[in-house]
Amino acid sequence: MTEDQAKTKWCPKSMMVLVTNDENRHVISATSFNRMAKEGGIESYYPKGTNCITSDCMWWLWDTAPSNAATENAYADVGAVASGHCGAIK
């Protein structure tokens, strides 16, 4: 898949932190998560910050590696599209 396609997908390895403060802004608790339950707790959704970060991630593996191209746009000149996939999930 292309990087633009991957950026729309949820990453199960991503984590976000929810910090709860009291009235004086003292931290009461902090929880890390990558999905949140909707009201009722049956379905879940993922926050926008947990999407795939593609080639900025150490686990990203190129299928059509841009290593021999000066830029990703160089592939457009030869008709190929740079693509890859997540190496963390097999």
N, C-alpha and C positions, 0 to 999 in steps of 0.2 A: 504494500500500500504506500501511497505517497505520504510525505510528512503532513501535508494539509489534511488528508483523510485521518491520519493517526491522531492529530491534535484534537479531533472531535470525540475521541474514545476515552473512556475512563481507565485510569491506571490503578490496578489493585495494590501496587507497591507504594503509592503516594500516601502521604499522611498530612493532616492539618491539625492544628491545636485550637481547642475552644477553651478560653479562659473565663472563669466566672469571678466577678468582683463584687465586693460589698459596697455600701454607700460611700465609704471612704477610699474606694479604689484599691483595697487590699485584696490580693489574690486569695480566693477561697479554694478553688480547685482548677486543675487543668487536665483536659482529656484529649488524647490524640485519636484520630479516626480517619477513615477515608470514605465512609458512607453515613448518611443520617436517615433515621426513620421518619416517615411522614406521620401525621397525626393518626392515631389508632395503632401505629407500630407494625402494620402488616407489610406495607410496601416501603421501599427505601429509595432514596435518590442520592446522587453524588454532587457535592459542591463543584463549581466551575474550576477551582484551583487544583482539583485532583485529576485533570485530564493529562494525557500523555504529553511529554515535553520533547518527544522525538529525538533528534540527533544531539540535543543538549543532555541527554541521559546516557550514562555509562553502559546501559544494557541495550541501547539501540544497535541493531545490526543492519548493515546495508545489504540489500539484494543486488541492486545496481549501484555499486559504490561510486560516489563522486570523486574519489581520490585522484583519478586521472583527469579530472576536469577542473579548470580554474575556478569556475563557479557552477552552481546547480543549473543556471540558465544555459550553460554550455551544452548540456544534454539536449536542449530544445533544438540546437543547431544540427544535431545528428539524428533527431527524431526519437531519441531514447528518453525515458523519464526516470529520474532518480527515485528509487523506492527502497523500502526496508521494512523491518518488523521488530517487535519486542523480543529481546533475547532472554528476558527474565521469566517469561511464561512459555512453557513448552507443552 
